Amino acid sequence: MSETIRTVLGDIPPDRLGVTHAHEHTIILPGESSRLNPSLLLDSPEKTTAELLDFKASGGMSVVDAQPIGVERSPRLMQEVSRYSGVNIIACTGFHRPCFYPENHFLRTDSAERLAGRIEREIVSGMIDDTTGEATDIKAGLIKFTSEYHYVPPLSQKAAEAAAIAQHKTGATILTHTEMGTCGLEQIELAGRYGVKPSRMVLSHLDRNPDPYLHKEIASTGAFLVYDGIARTKYWPDSTILDLLLEMIDSGYDSRIMLAMDAATRTTWTHYGYGPGLTYLLKTFIPRLRQAGATQEEVDLLLLVNPAKALALQWD
C-alpha cells in the first residue's frame, strides 16, 4: 500500500501533515453561497493568509478546505495563501448540498458517470476555478458529498455514486457533510452500495448531534468522525463536545475522531473583525480537553495521527 497527501502545493508524505484541522474553509468568493448567507464570504486572500499565519503560530500545520465543485472555490487563491502562510491546504472536489447549485448546473443534468469523470480529473489533473471556469493544474485531495436533515435526496444520492466511482479510480478519501449530524449511517450504507469501505470515509459535523450511542455505532464501522462545532455555541457549548469526546475516548474510539472548527463564515475569523479565529481550537479547546483528562497521546491521535491516516490517497 502506497500513501500520499495531495495538497494544493503538491503531494507530501503523511508524516509532513502535522497538526491538522480536518474541516475548514479558506477562500469563498462572491456567488450563490454568499447570496444564501452573506457571511459565507471569505474573499480576502490577505485576511486568509493572516488567519493561517496565526493558526501556524499556535501550532497548526494543515487544514482541509471543504469547498467542492461549483461553490465559489478559487484554486489559485488557495495555492497563494498556502504558499505565503506555509500552511498545507487539502482541497475538495465533489459536490455540496443541492441548494447551492442553480437549476441548469451540470450536477443536475449530468449522469453519475460523467460527474465522476469531472471529479477524477480534478484529483488527477487539476481543479476548475469556479468563478472563471479556468482549468488549473492545482489538484484536489478529497471528494465530497452531502445529505440533508434526516434524508438523502436523489441529487445527493447521484453525487454520492459519482464520489464512489471516483474514489475507486483515484484512491482519494470521501469527506461528507451531514446536516445537523444526521444520516451518518445512511451515508456509509449508501457509499457501501458502490464498494466504498467505511475506513475511506470522513463524516463531518457529527457533533451537532452529540449522541454517543450513534457515534459509537458510526465509529465501529471504521469510518472517521469530525467534531468541527468547537466554539460554535449556537449549536452546543464546548462542554458538550468535551463530554462527548471524553466518552468516545474512554470507549476506545479515539483512533476514529478528528477535530476542526468549520470556519466557513467571516464572523468566525479575527481578521474580518470577529472571532474566535482559527487559533481557538489549539489555544483554548485543547487545553480544556487536557484539563478534563485527555492525555497528550490521545490529543495527538485527534490532531496528528488520525488525519495523516484518514486524508491520504491510498491505492494498492
Backbone bond lengths (Angstrom), bond angles and torsions (degrees), N, CA, C in turn:
res aa  C-N    CA-C-N  psi(-1)  N-CA   C-N-CA  omega(-1)  CA-C   N-CA-C  phi
1 M - - - 1.457 - - 1.525 109.78 -
2 S 1.325 117.60 125.99 1.455 122.24 176.40 1.521 108.65 -109.04
3 E 1.355 117.58 142.02 1.452 120.82 -176.11 1.520 110.14 -134.95
4 T 1.341 115.76 148.52 1.449 121.58 174.77 1.522 108.36 -154.66
5 I 1.320 116.66 156.14 1.460 122.72 173.06 1.518 107.34 -103.42
6 R 1.314 117.36 125.97 1.472 121.26 -178.95 1.520 109.25 -97.88
7 T 1.325 117.98 110.14 1.459 123.42 179.60 1.531 109.84 -106.89
8 V 1.325 116.24 171.91 1.464 119.93 -179.51 1.529 111.92 -71.41
9 L 1.332 117.59 -10.93 1.462 121.41 174.93 1.522 112.32 -104.00
10 G 1.343 116.68 4.18 1.448 120.43 179.58 1.518 112.04 122.34
11 D 1.310 116.56 177.09 1.461 122.23 -176.82 1.523 110.90 -79.24
12 I 1.328 114.81 142.06 1.459 121.09 175.51 1.524 108.28 -133.73
13 P 1.327 118.35 155.11 1.469 119.53 174.87 1.522 109.95 -71.35
14 P 1.329 118.22 151.81 1.464 120.88 -178.13 1.522 114.24 -55.24
15 D 1.330 118.19 -31.42 1.460 119.36 -177.43 1.525 112.94 -73.98
16 R 1.335 117.63 -3.13 1.467 121.13 174.32 1.526 112.49 -100.02
17 L 1.313 116.75 3.41 1.466 119.38 -177.42 1.530 111.20 -71.14
18 G 1.312 117.20 -41.88 1.457 120.92 178.87 1.518 112.87 71.98
19 V 1.330 115.67 -164.77 1.464 121.95 -179.96 1.527 108.91 -63.44
20 T 1.339 116.13 126.78 1.464 121.37 -167.35 1.520 112.11 -130.33
21 H 1.331 115.60 133.75 1.462 122.82 164.56 1.523 107.17 -90.35
22 A 1.319 117.56 120.72 1.470 121.48 -168.39 1.514 114.43 -88.19
23 H 1.343 119.16 0.36 1.466 120.39 175.59 1.522 108.94 -160.50
24 E 1.343 115.53 100.91 1.462 122.01 177.02 1.528 109.50 -137.38
25 H 1.332 115.25 -174.48 1.465 122.77 174.31 1.519 106.59 -142.20
26 T 1.328 117.54 133.71 1.465 120.50 -176.26 1.520 113.00 -111.96
27 I 1.325 117.28 -37.66 1.467 122.02 179.58 1.528 108.56 -135.29
28 I 1.341 116.37 124.65 1.466 121.68 169.70 1.525 106.21 -134.61
29 L 1.318 116.90 112.34 1.461 121.43 -177.25 1.534 110.47 -86.06
30 P 1.334 118.16 166.34 1.474 120.52 -179.73 1.524 111.87 -57.73
31 G 1.334 115.79 141.64 1.461 120.81 -179.99 1.508 111.22 164.55
32 E 1.317 116.25 -150.77 1.458 121.26 -175.10 1.531 111.94 -61.59
33 S 1.325 117.48 -36.68 1.466 120.14 -178.93 1.526 111.19 -60.01
34 S 1.334 116.46 -50.87 1.462 119.32 -178.39 1.519 112.11 -74.30
35 R 1.326 117.12 -20.09 1.468 118.46 173.46 1.528 110.02 -69.13
36 L 1.341 116.07 -40.18 1.459 120.02 178.27 1.526 111.59 -71.93
37 N 1.335 116.24 -37.11 1.466 121.84 179.39 1.525 107.48 -145.00
38 P 1.337 118.89 105.60 1.467 121.35 -175.15 1.528 113.98 -56.27
39 S 1.320 117.65 -21.35 1.463 119.74 179.69 1.524 112.77 -79.04
40 L 1.342 117.42 -12.64 1.468 121.09 176.89 1.520 109.27 -81.54
41 L 1.314 115.54 64.84 1.459 121.56 -175.31 1.524 108.44 -147.86
42 L 1.314 115.54 102.97 1.462 122.58 176.89 1.526 106.73 -118.81
43 D 1.328 115.68 75.20 1.460 121.05 -167.38 1.520 113.94 -106.62
44 S 1.330 117.55 11.84 1.461 120.98 178.60 1.522 109.91 -112.20
45 P 1.325 118.36 105.57 1.467 119.11 177.50 1.522 112.23 -62.24
46 E 1.330 116.93 -28.66 1.466 119.53 178.36 1.530 110.84 -66.39
47 K 1.332 116.76 -43.55 1.461 120.16 178.91 1.532 111.29 -68.33
48 T 1.326 116.56 -39.59 1.468 119.34 176.61 1.520 110.57 -61.96
49 T 1.317 117.01 -44.53 1.462 120.24 178.92 1.528 110.91 -59.66
50 A 1.325 116.66 -44.37 1.469 120.38 179.46 1.521 111.38 -62.77
51 E 1.340 116.38 -40.78 1.463 120.26 179.42 1.529 110.67 -65.41
52 L 1.325 116.44 -41.20 1.456 120.27 179.51 1.528 111.50 -69.00
53 L 1.323 117.46 -33.64 1.459 119.82 175.65 1.532 110.75 -64.50
54 D 1.329 116.86 -39.66 1.468 120.12 175.14 1.524 110.72 -62.66
55 F 1.332 115.82 -44.05 1.468 121.43 177.81 1.524 110.52 -57.89
56 K 1.328 116.44 -45.23 1.460 120.22 179.96 1.519 110.96 -64.60
57 A 1.332 117.55 -40.70 1.456 121.33 179.69 1.528 111.98 -63.87
58 S 1.348 116.20 -25.97 1.461 120.11 179.13 1.523 112.51 -84.83
59 G 1.340 116.67 -3.90 1.459 121.07 177.60 1.513 114.97 117.31
60 G 1.339 117.54 -2.40 1.455 120.95 -179.50 1.515 112.65 -79.24
61 M 1.332 115.93 153.63 1.462 120.22 -179.31 1.526 113.07 -131.03
62 S 1.350 118.14 -28.51 1.469 120.42 -173.74 1.525 110.48 -145.38
63 V 1.337 115.17 150.99 1.463 120.94 173.11 1.526 109.18 -137.90
64 V 1.318 115.12 147.77 1.459 122.03 168.34 1.522 107.77 -89.39
65 D 1.329 116.99 126.71 1.466 121.00 171.61 1.525 107.02 -97.47
66 A 1.334 116.21 111.97 1.466 121.81 -170.73 1.519 113.99 -91.60
67 Q 1.339 117.63 20.92 1.466 121.41 179.93 1.529 109.11 -87.60
68 P 1.348 119.12 110.54 1.468 120.00 -174.32 1.533 112.41 -92.66
69 I 1.321 116.92 -160.92 1.469 122.90 -177.16 1.526 110.86 -58.43
70 G 1.342 115.34 136.37 1.463 120.67 166.37 1.504 116.14 82.01
71 V 1.325 119.23 7.57 1.465 119.94 -179.29 1.527 110.36 -125.55
72 E 1.330 114.01 56.44 1.462 123.62 168.70 1.528 113.67 62.58
73 R 1.328 116.12 35.55 1.469 120.56 170.69 1.518 109.86 -71.18
74 S 1.312 116.06 154.49 1.462 121.60 167.76 1.519 108.43 -136.49
75 P 1.335 117.57 95.11 1.467 119.77 -179.15 1.528 113.12 -55.45
76 R 1.325 116.91 -39.48 1.464 118.78 -177.34 1.524 111.64 -67.53
77 L 1.324 117.13 -38.49 1.458 118.91 177.00 1.521 111.17 -69.89
78 M 1.337 117.91 -37.43 1.459 120.04 174.66 1.525 110.36 -59.59
79 Q 1.316 116.00 -42.92 1.459 119.77 179.61 1.528 110.42 -65.01
80 E 1.326 116.08 -40.29 1.470 120.98 -179.79 1.531 111.62 -62.24
81 V 1.348 116.69 -48.46 1.471 118.42 -177.20 1.523 110.95 -70.82
82 S 1.320 117.50 -29.63 1.464 120.09 175.15 1.522 110.28 -65.43
83 R 1.323 116.49 -44.32 1.473 120.41 -178.74 1.528 111.10 -65.35
84 Y 1.326 117.25 -44.27 1.462 120.12 -176.34 1.528 112.74 -73.74
85 S 1.328 117.17 -30.88 1.468 119.82 -177.83 1.526 113.26 -89.72
86 G 1.345 116.32 -23.82 1.458 120.12 -173.93 1.511 113.83 78.52
87 V 1.332 117.46 11.51 1.465 122.41 178.50 1.530 109.22 -97.91
88 N 1.321 117.31 129.56 1.464 121.01 176.14 1.520 109.98 -68.48
89 I 1.337 117.06 137.06 1.464 122.36 174.63 1.520 108.45 -122.35
90 I 1.333 116.20 123.52 1.459 122.27 174.16 1.518 106.80 -100.86
91 A 1.318 117.37 114.40 1.459 122.35 -174.63 1.523 111.63 -90.26
92 C 1.334 115.14 160.08 1.465 121.97 -179.50 1.522 111.64 -109.35
93 T 1.311 114.79 146.50 1.453 123.25 162.62 1.533 106.16 -114.79
94 G 1.338 117.41 -165.02 1.458 119.37 -173.98 1.518 110.72 85.91
95 F 1.347 116.56 -157.18 1.468 119.14 -169.49 1.519 111.87 -138.01
96 H 1.335 113.76 149.94 1.458 122.50 179.72 1.529 109.94 -92.87
97 R 1.314 116.43 -167.49 1.468 122.18 179.23 1.530 110.26 -62.87
98 P 1.325 118.63 145.16 1.473 121.23 -177.86 1.525 114.28 -56.71
99 C 1.335 118.30 -27.20 1.462 120.32 -177.09 1.523 112.30 -62.60
100 F 1.321 118.51 -18.28 1.462 121.18 -178.38 1.534 113.24 -87.09
101 Y 1.335 117.97 -1.74 1.461 120.61 -173.64 1.529 110.99 -117.75
102 P 1.330 117.37 133.28 1.472 120.23 177.59 1.522 111.83 -67.02
103 E 1.317 115.68 166.17 1.461 121.18 -173.93 1.522 113.15 -61.79
104 N 1.323 117.81 -27.94 1.472 120.38 -176.87 1.522 112.81 -96.94
105 H 1.341 118.29 11.15 1.457 120.24 -177.36 1.525 110.71 -71.44
106 F 1.335 116.02 148.14 1.468 119.68 -176.41 1.526 112.82 -65.39
107 L 1.334 117.94 -18.75 1.467 118.81 172.84 1.529 109.90 -56.89
108 R 1.309 116.66 -35.64 1.461 121.47 -176.78 1.526 112.77 -83.65
109 T 1.330 116.98 -26.12 1.465 119.88 -172.09 1.525 114.07 -105.32
110 D 1.337 118.56 -28.92 1.464 121.16 -178.25 1.526 111.05 -76.28
111 S 1.320 115.28 154.71 1.469 120.54 172.17 1.526 109.84 -74.04
112 A 1.330 116.23 165.70 1.464 120.15 176.47 1.523 110.94 -59.50
113 E 1.327 117.09 -36.96 1.455 120.47 -178.99 1.527 111.16 -65.79
114 R 1.335 116.73 -41.11 1.475 120.02 178.56 1.523 110.96 -68.13
115 L 1.323 116.37 -40.14 1.458 119.32 176.76 1.522 110.66 -62.50
116 A 1.325 116.75 -40.03 1.463 120.85 178.20 1.526 110.80 -61.32
117 G 1.334 116.08 -37.78 1.461 119.62 177.79 1.524 111.95 -63.15
118 R 1.327 116.18 -39.47 1.466 119.72 176.83 1.531 110.73 -63.39
119 I 1.330 116.05 -44.28 1.463 120.93 179.93 1.525 110.36 -61.89
120 E 1.324 116.00 -46.53 1.457 120.34 -178.74 1.528 111.13 -59.02
121 R 1.338 117.18 -43.73 1.468 120.30 -179.87 1.522 111.46 -62.08
122 E 1.331 116.56 -35.54 1.465 119.10 -178.48 1.527 111.73 -68.76
123 I 1.313 117.17 -27.58 1.465 121.20 178.02 1.520 111.43 -85.07
124 V 1.323 116.59 -39.40 1.461 121.22 -173.92 1.530 112.09 -86.70
125 S 1.347 117.03 -38.77 1.469 120.35 -173.39 1.516 113.38 -111.67
126 G 1.330 117.67 -42.42 1.460 120.56 -179.30 1.511 111.89 151.93
127 M 1.335 114.96 154.63 1.458 121.45 -177.50 1.534 112.08 -80.90
128 I 1.332 114.28 157.35 1.451 121.77 170.98 1.517 108.61 -90.19
129 D 1.334 116.77 136.46 1.461 120.78 172.75 1.521 108.30 -75.15
130 D 1.324 117.33 119.16 1.464 121.44 -172.79 1.517 112.77 -65.19
131 T 1.323 117.97 -30.81 1.459 119.94 -174.48 1.521 112.91 -85.03
132 T 1.345 117.86 -25.30 1.463 120.89 -177.91 1.526 113.27 -112.60
133 G 1.345 117.02 -17.71 1.455 120.82 -174.26 1.517 112.96 76.59
134 E 1.319 117.38 6.49 1.455 122.80 -176.66 1.523 110.59 -76.37
135 A 1.325 115.79 136.43 1.459 120.92 173.05 1.522 109.26 -78.37
136 T 1.319 116.66 140.83 1.462 121.27 176.89 1.524 109.15 -126.33
137 D 1.316 115.31 171.15 1.465 120.34 174.82 1.523 110.66 -103.29
138 I 1.343 116.97 18.41 1.461 123.15 -178.74 1.528 107.69 -92.89
139 K 1.315 116.97 118.60 1.463 120.93 -166.61 1.523 113.00 -95.80
140 A 1.335 115.03 141.93 1.466 121.48 171.53 1.520 109.35 -77.95
141 G 1.335 115.48 156.02 1.457 119.91 -179.17 1.509 114.47 -121.98
142 L 1.348 117.44 -4.40 1.465 122.56 -178.93 1.526 108.94 -140.85
143 I 1.342 116.08 159.57 1.464 122.81 179.66 1.526 108.77 -120.30
144 K 1.324 116.75 131.15 1.462 120.41 -175.78 1.522 112.11 -112.33
145 F 1.341 115.76 141.54 1.469 120.93 160.77 1.522 107.95 -142.37
146 T 1.325 116.70 169.92 1.468 120.87 -168.90 1.525 111.37 -136.50
147 S 1.325 114.07 169.91 1.460 121.01 168.88 1.521 107.92 -139.49
148 E 1.322 116.47 172.25 1.462 121.82 179.91 1.530 109.48 -106.55
149 Y 1.310 116.15 -173.25 1.456 121.41 -176.51 1.524 110.17 -69.74
150 H 1.321 116.31 102.16 1.464 124.67 177.78 1.533 114.22 69.71
151 Y 1.328 118.55 13.57 1.474 118.13 172.54 1.519 110.04 -157.92
152 V 1.328 114.59 162.06 1.465 121.88 177.98 1.522 107.35 -118.14
153 P 1.335 118.56 105.08 1.472 120.12 -176.93 1.526 111.72 -68.91
154 P 1.325 117.02 162.41 1.469 120.36 -176.83 1.521 114.02 -54.33
155 L 1.329 117.90 -40.06 1.464 119.31 -179.42 1.524 111.53 -64.53
156 S 1.309 116.50 -38.14 1.465 120.16 177.04 1.525 111.41 -70.81
157 Q 1.326 116.98 -31.85 1.465 120.09 175.16 1.530 110.27 -64.41
158 K 1.340 116.66 -40.28 1.466 120.12 177.17 1.525 110.57 -64.89
159 A 1.324 117.02 -41.84 1.461 120.51 178.13 1.525 111.03 -63.64
160 A 1.340 116.85 -35.97 1.458 120.86 177.69 1.526 111.05 -66.39
161 E 1.325 116.43 -40.94 1.468 120.01 176.69 1.523 110.29 -61.97
162 A 1.333 116.65 -43.84 1.465 120.48 177.94 1.523 111.12 -61.50
163 A 1.334 116.22 -42.50 1.464 120.59 178.53 1.522 110.69 -60.28
164 A 1.326 116.68 -41.61 1.459 120.52 -179.23 1.524 111.56 -65.62
165 I 1.330 116.76 -44.12 1.468 120.36 178.34 1.523 109.75 -58.75
166 A 1.331 116.43 -46.40 1.464 120.59 -178.87 1.524 111.73 -68.51
167 Q 1.313 117.04 -33.03 1.464 120.12 179.09 1.525 110.98 -61.75
168 H 1.316 116.44 -43.01 1.467 120.28 179.85 1.529 111.59 -64.29
169 K 1.341 116.83 -32.45 1.461 120.47 -176.33 1.526 112.82 -84.06
170 T 1.329 117.55 -24.36 1.457 119.79 -172.63 1.522 114.23 -114.66
171 G 1.322 117.75 -19.87 1.456 120.93 -175.11 1.510 114.62 78.32
172 A 1.342 117.44 5.71 1.454 120.89 -178.18 1.530 111.03 -76.23
173 T 1.302 116.17 146.40 1.458 122.60 176.48 1.523 110.26 -72.34
174 I 1.328 116.58 148.37 1.464 122.08 174.00 1.521 109.23 -95.60
175 L 1.330 115.61 125.26 1.462 123.61 175.15 1.526 108.05 -107.24
176 T 1.319 118.27 128.75 1.465 119.16 -177.02 1.523 111.93 -115.21
177 H 1.320 114.19 157.71 1.469 123.75 167.90 1.520 107.29 -103.83
178 T 1.340 117.18 123.56 1.458 120.75 170.08 1.520 107.98 -106.96
179 E 1.311 118.00 129.33 1.461 121.27 -179.21 1.529 109.19 -77.48
180 M 1.327 115.19 114.51 1.467 122.61 -177.70 1.530 112.40 55.30
181 G 1.342 115.58 31.98 1.454 120.23 175.07 1.511 115.64 73.72
182 T 1.336 117.67 15.15 1.462 121.05 179.83 1.535 110.57 -98.42
183 C 1.310 115.67 162.23 1.474 124.26 174.22 1.527 113.78 70.50
184 G 1.322 118.13 21.01 1.452 118.71 176.60 1.516 112.66 -62.62
185 L 1.312 117.30 -49.26 1.465 120.16 178.65 1.515 111.18 -65.27
186 E 1.325 116.56 -35.49 1.473 120.12 178.97 1.528 110.46 -65.53
187 Q 1.326 118.08 -38.25 1.459 120.59 176.81 1.528 111.24 -63.43
188 I 1.317 116.49 -42.15 1.465 120.32 179.10 1.528 110.31 -63.43
189 E 1.320 116.29 -42.79 1.466 120.67 179.43 1.527 110.70 -65.52
190 L 1.341 116.58 -41.83 1.465 120.63 -179.08 1.522 110.81 -63.12
191 A 1.329 117.69 -50.73 1.463 120.10 178.96 1.520 111.29 -63.65
192 G 1.339 116.05 -33.24 1.458 120.29 179.47 1.512 113.30 -64.28
193 R 1.333 117.36 -27.36 1.476 120.11 176.24 1.520 111.22 -59.09
194 Y 1.348 115.40 -27.86 1.461 120.59 -177.92 1.523 111.76 -105.37
195 G 1.337 116.21 17.78 1.451 120.78 171.25 1.513 116.06 86.80
196 V 1.349 118.38 11.18 1.465 120.30 179.06 1.530 108.91 -81.08
197 K 1.309 116.42 128.56 1.456 121.04 177.20 1.526 109.65 -75.86
198 P 1.325 118.72 140.42 1.464 120.14 177.12 1.520 113.29 -55.36
199 S 1.328 117.93 -31.55 1.460 121.01 -179.84 1.517 112.99 -66.47
200 R 1.337 117.54 -11.83 1.465 122.16 177.21 1.527 110.87 -102.34
201 M 1.346 115.98 20.72 1.465 121.03 179.68 1.527 110.05 -125.49
202 V 1.332 114.74 140.82 1.464 123.60 176.35 1.524 107.13 -123.59
203 L 1.320 117.08 115.49 1.465 122.29 -175.21 1.525 109.77 -101.49
204 S 1.336 116.50 122.43 1.457 122.24 -175.01 1.524 112.31 -95.58
205 H 1.323 115.40 159.63 1.478 125.40 171.17 1.523 113.72 68.36
206 L 1.313 118.51 17.07 1.463 118.99 -175.37 1.526 112.86 -67.13
207 D 1.325 117.28 -23.42 1.463 118.78 179.43 1.528 113.02 -73.76
208 R 1.324 117.25 -4.80 1.474 119.10 171.32 1.533 111.33 -75.98
209 N 1.315 115.17 -8.78 1.462 122.49 172.23 1.537 105.86 -129.13
210 P 1.356 117.93 76.69 1.468 121.53 -166.99 1.519 113.43 -78.16
211 D 1.323 114.76 62.54 1.460 122.65 -178.07 1.529 108.47 -102.81
212 P 1.328 118.94 102.62 1.461 120.17 -175.69 1.523 113.28 -61.71
213 Y 1.317 118.09 -31.17 1.470 120.23 178.04 1.534 109.30 -61.26
214 L 1.338 116.17 -48.65 1.464 120.36 179.11 1.518 110.97 -63.33
215 H 1.315 116.97 -43.53 1.460 120.40 -176.44 1.524 111.64 -64.36
216 K 1.312 116.93 -37.75 1.468 119.86 176.96 1.523 110.42 -65.92
217 E 1.325 116.23 -37.22 1.467 119.65 178.14 1.521 110.54 -64.72
218 I 1.339 116.83 -42.06 1.465 120.66 178.18 1.524 110.52 -66.27
219 A 1.335 117.10 -47.23 1.464 120.84 -178.07 1.529 111.53 -62.92
220 S 1.322 116.73 -32.42 1.467 120.04 -178.37 1.529 112.36 -67.74
221 T 1.340 117.52 -17.55 1.467 119.92 175.47 1.520 111.99 -74.57
222 G 1.336 116.77 -19.13 1.458 121.56 -175.03 1.506 113.91 104.58
223 A 1.352 117.65 -5.09 1.458 121.25 178.29 1.527 110.37 -72.42
224 F 1.328 115.77 158.69 1.453 122.26 175.22 1.532 109.68 -96.50
225 L 1.337 115.96 142.98 1.451 123.04 179.27 1.526 108.68 -113.00
226 V 1.339 116.97 135.35 1.464 120.82 175.30 1.521 109.03 -108.83
227 Y 1.336 115.62 122.79 1.458 121.93 171.51 1.531 106.78 -97.55
228 D 1.329 115.25 102.56 1.469 120.47 -173.43 1.529 112.44 -122.11
229 G 1.337 116.73 19.73 1.455 120.25 177.69 1.515 113.31 -96.54
230 I 1.310 117.05 15.81 1.463 121.74 -178.42 1.522 109.72 -63.67
231 A 1.335 116.00 128.96 1.473 125.20 -177.18 1.534 112.70 75.35
232 R 1.331 118.43 -1.78 1.472 120.84 -179.72 1.538 107.89 -94.62
233 T 1.310 115.25 74.11 1.463 121.37 -170.84 1.528 112.91 -72.41
234 K 1.334 118.13 -6.26 1.472 118.81 172.48 1.530 109.96 -67.79
235 Y 1.335 117.37 -19.88 1.462 120.94 174.51 1.527 110.09 -94.94
236 W 1.339 115.78 -66.36 1.459 120.79 -179.76 1.515 108.72 -146.77
237 P 1.338 118.52 150.39 1.465 119.39 172.59 1.518 110.59 -68.26
238 D 1.316 115.76 159.46 1.460 120.06 178.36 1.527 112.11 -56.76
239 S 1.330 116.91 -30.68 1.464 119.70 -178.97 1.519 111.77 -60.08
240 T 1.336 116.68 -35.33 1.467 120.36 178.20 1.527 110.41 -65.15
241 I 1.340 116.21 -42.91 1.463 120.15 -179.80 1.526 110.14 -69.64
242 L 1.321 117.44 -38.00 1.461 120.41 176.60 1.529 111.05 -60.34
243 D 1.331 116.40 -46.47 1.473 119.70 179.43 1.525 110.97 -62.12
244 L 1.330 116.19 -42.25 1.465 120.97 178.48 1.520 110.66 -61.79
245 L 1.330 116.40 -47.25 1.459 121.22 -179.63 1.525 111.33 -59.84
246 L 1.324 116.41 -46.23 1.456 119.98 -178.36 1.525 111.49 -62.88
247 E 1.332 117.27 -38.58 1.463 119.20 177.78 1.526 110.87 -66.80
248 M 1.345 116.66 -40.70 1.464 119.31 178.52 1.524 110.96 -65.79
249 I 1.336 117.09 -39.96 1.459 120.57 177.65 1.524 110.64 -63.62
250 D 1.320 115.82 -46.94 1.465 120.00 -179.46 1.522 112.20 -63.06
251 S 1.339 116.85 -25.79 1.462 121.37 179.51 1.525 112.52 -88.19
252 G 1.332 116.78 1.20 1.457 120.68 175.16 1.512 115.27 88.78
253 Y 1.335 117.55 18.34 1.464 120.30 -177.12 1.526 112.80 -106.29
254 D 1.320 118.20 16.67 1.456 119.82 -179.63 1.524 112.94 -66.21
255 S 1.317 118.29 -17.75 1.463 120.94 177.32 1.517 112.71 -80.06
256 R 1.335 118.06 0.39 1.473 121.25 -178.82 1.529 112.38 -116.89
257 I 1.328 119.26 7.25 1.465 121.68 -171.82 1.523 111.12 -119.38
258 M 1.356 115.47 140.82 1.466 122.71 172.42 1.524 108.48 -130.25
259 L 1.328 115.28 166.27 1.459 120.91 -174.77 1.521 111.31 -124.88
260 A 1.353 115.49 156.83 1.460 122.21 176.64 1.524 108.22 -170.19
261 M 1.351 115.45 -175.41 1.462 120.73 178.63 1.520 112.70 -124.36
262 D 1.351 118.48 -5.68 1.474 121.78 -178.58 1.532 110.49 46.78
263 A 1.321 116.33 51.47 1.468 121.57 -176.52 1.528 110.53 -79.95
264 A 1.320 115.75 75.99 1.461 121.41 -177.60 1.523 112.49 -93.63
265 T 1.334 117.42 -14.80 1.462 120.98 -176.31 1.522 110.40 -109.89
266 R 1.336 115.61 144.85 1.453 119.53 179.53 1.531 111.81 -64.39
267 T 1.327 116.96 -19.94 1.461 120.34 179.75 1.525 113.03 -73.60
268 T 1.335 117.99 -2.17 1.470 120.63 173.59 1.531 111.85 -103.55
269 W 1.329 117.88 -2.37 1.466 121.97 -173.10 1.523 110.98 -104.14
270 T 1.334 117.02 130.39 1.459 120.23 178.92 1.525 111.87 -66.53
271 H 1.323 117.38 -32.36 1.464 119.56 -175.96 1.523 113.10 -80.70
272 Y 1.322 118.17 -3.28 1.467 122.15 165.48 1.525 110.49 -99.15
273 G 1.333 117.14 6.64 1.448 121.06 176.17 1.514 115.23 92.71
274 Y 1.324 116.96 14.11 1.460 121.18 -177.71 1.533 109.14 -122.74
275 G 1.305 117.78 -139.51 1.458 120.45 -179.89 1.518 110.35 177.25
276 P 1.331 116.43 174.21 1.465 129.23 13.56 1.522 114.91 -89.65
277 G 1.334 118.46 -6.00 1.452 121.53 -179.75 1.517 113.62 87.98
278 L 1.336 114.69 163.16 1.460 120.98 -175.07 1.531 113.79 -70.15
279 T 1.323 117.53 -10.27 1.463 118.98 179.22 1.524 112.35 -82.44
280 Y 1.329 117.93 -10.39 1.461 121.29 -171.48 1.533 112.51 -60.21
281 L 1.319 116.41 -42.56 1.468 119.27 -176.16 1.534 110.77 -59.75
282 L 1.325 116.59 -47.67 1.460 120.27 -175.04 1.522 112.45 -80.05
283 K 1.327 117.62 -33.78 1.463 119.83 -174.28 1.529 113.45 -90.42
284 T 1.339 117.24 -25.50 1.467 120.24 -175.99 1.526 112.46 -117.13
285 F 1.347 116.65 -52.09 1.460 119.63 -174.01 1.528 112.46 -69.45
286 I 1.324 117.41 -46.53 1.467 119.95 -177.19 1.532 111.73 -63.05
287 P 1.334 120.53 -43.18 1.475 118.19 174.04 1.529 112.94 -58.55
288 R 1.327 117.99 -36.45 1.463 120.36 176.39 1.523 110.95 -66.45
289 L 1.324 116.24 -38.82 1.466 119.92 177.76 1.520 110.55 -63.65
290 R 1.328 116.94 -42.12 1.468 120.26 177.70 1.522 110.52 -64.55
291 Q 1.325 116.11 -42.52 1.460 119.91 179.67 1.527 111.40 -63.04
292 A 1.338 115.51 -31.98 1.469 120.01 -179.94 1.522 112.63 -77.12
293 G 1.341 117.62 -9.23 1.450 118.61 173.74 1.516 116.50 128.60
294 A 1.329 118.98 -7.18 1.458 120.06 179.63 1.525 110.47 -71.52
295 T 1.317 116.29 141.30 1.466 120.94 178.54 1.527 110.21 -85.36
296 Q 1.330 116.69 164.64 1.457 120.34 176.69 1.524 110.79 -62.65
297 E 1.324 117.19 -36.58 1.466 120.63 177.96 1.524 110.57 -61.78
298 E 1.321 117.99 -39.65 1.469 121.39 178.51 1.516 111.03 -69.27
299 V 1.331 117.50 -39.99 1.464 121.18 176.66 1.530 110.37 -62.75
300 D 1.333 116.68 -41.38 1.463 120.14 178.99 1.525 111.73 -62.70
301 L 1.323 117.09 -35.76 1.464 119.38 175.21 1.526 110.36 -59.15
302 L 1.317 117.85 -47.04 1.462 122.51 -176.05 1.521 112.56 -65.40
303 L 1.325 117.02 -37.58 1.463 121.30 -170.48 1.523 114.75 -104.18
304 L 1.328 117.49 -25.13 1.464 121.51 -173.36 1.524 112.92 -117.86
305 V 1.319 115.87 -58.82 1.467 121.24 -170.28 1.525 111.29 -70.64
306 N 1.323 116.90 -50.33 1.466 119.82 -176.83 1.530 112.50 -64.08
307 P 1.358 120.10 -45.47 1.475 118.29 176.99 1.519 113.06 -59.39
308 A 1.337 117.48 -40.94 1.465 119.53 -179.74 1.524 111.49 -61.45
309 K 1.322 116.13 -32.19 1.469 120.71 178.63 1.527 111.60 -81.43
310 A 1.335 116.30 -44.97 1.462 120.54 -170.90 1.519 113.47 -75.37
311 L 1.331 118.28 -32.05 1.467 121.48 -170.67 1.517 113.66 -94.16
312 A 1.311 117.56 -2.40 1.458 120.89 -176.58 1.526 111.46 -77.10
313 L 1.338 115.49 142.19 1.452 120.50 165.27 1.529 106.89 -68.65
314 Q 1.311 115.85 133.89 1.452 119.86 -178.85 1.518 109.34 -131.65
315 W 1.313 115.51 131.48 1.456 119.67 175.58 1.524 108.57 -147.13
316 D 1.324 115.01 155.28 1.475 120.47 -178.01 1.518 110.24 -80.77
